[in-house]
Amino acid sequence: MSALVGHALEGAAQVLFVGLLLGAGLPAVFALGIRALAWGDGGDAEVVQGRPQPMGRLLAYVCFALVGLGVLLGLAVIVGGGFGVELGLEGMVPTVRREE
């Protein structure tokens, strides 16, 4: 009985982690990218909007790339499930397995 409860708690922890990562993590990274694009502007008092700082632009592009990669990975998992392919992460290495 104890092993069953431990296994259920382990599964619940994994679901919670993925939910936090995708549910709050990706929007937070996107918001960080938006803030990085606004880095260095003078604010509401400025008549002419300046270009963002080069470091801010680089940080924004990295954030947007991470969000895009997360979205594409999610789509790949959904489409792969439709074709009978299971995508997973063994450790930190992506793996592809045929479902039988």
N, C-alpha and C positions, 0 to 999 in steps of 0.2 A: 504494500500500500504506500509505503514511504517513497519508493522509487517512482511510482506513478505520479504522486504529488510533485516530486522533484522534477520529473520530466515535463509536467504541465506548467510549472512555474518557469522552467527554462524556455519553453515555447512562448509563454506570455511575455517574458522579458525580451525575446527576439522581436516579437510583434510590436511591443512598445518602442524598442529602439528604432526599428524601420519606420514606424509611424512618426516618431519625433524627427527623424532624419529627413524624410520626404515631406511630411506634413508641415513642419516648421522650419526645417533646415534650408531647403531650396528657396522658399520665398525670402528667408533672411539673407541668403547669399545674393539673391537678385536685388534686394533693397540695398545691400552694401555696394553693389555695382552702380546703382543709381546715385547713391551718395558720393561715390568716388568720382563720377562724372561731374558732379557739382562742386568738387573740391577746388577752391581757389577763386570762385566767383565772389563778387563784392556784395551780393544780396539784392534786396528790393530797391535800394537807392540807386543802383547802377542803371544808366540809360541804355548802354550798349553791353550786351552779354559777351564776355570774353571766352576764349577757348579754355578748356579744362587743362589742368596741369598734366604734363606727360606721364608722370608716375600715377596720377589718378586715372588717366585714360587706360594705362596698362592694367592697373588693378581692376578696373571696370570690365575690360575685355576678358580677363582671366575669370572673373566672377560669372560673366555671361556664358563663357565657354563651359564652365562647370555645370551651370544650370541646364544648358542645352544638352550636355552629355548625359545628365541625369534623366532628362525627358526622353532622349533617344534610347537609353538603356531600359527605361520603363516600357516604351513601345516595343522594343525588341523582345522583352519577356512576354508581353501580351501576344504579339504576333507569333512568336516561337511556340507558345502554348497551343495556338490554333493549328500549327503544323505538326504537332506531336514532338516538339523539341523542348527539352528542359534546360534553361540557362541557369547557372548557379555560380556561386563564388566558393571555391574550396580554398580556405585560407583567404588569400587576397588575389587568387588567380581565377579569371573567368573560365568556366568550363561549359561545354555543350554536350548533352547526352540525349540520345533518342529514347523516347518513352516506349515501352513495349506493352 
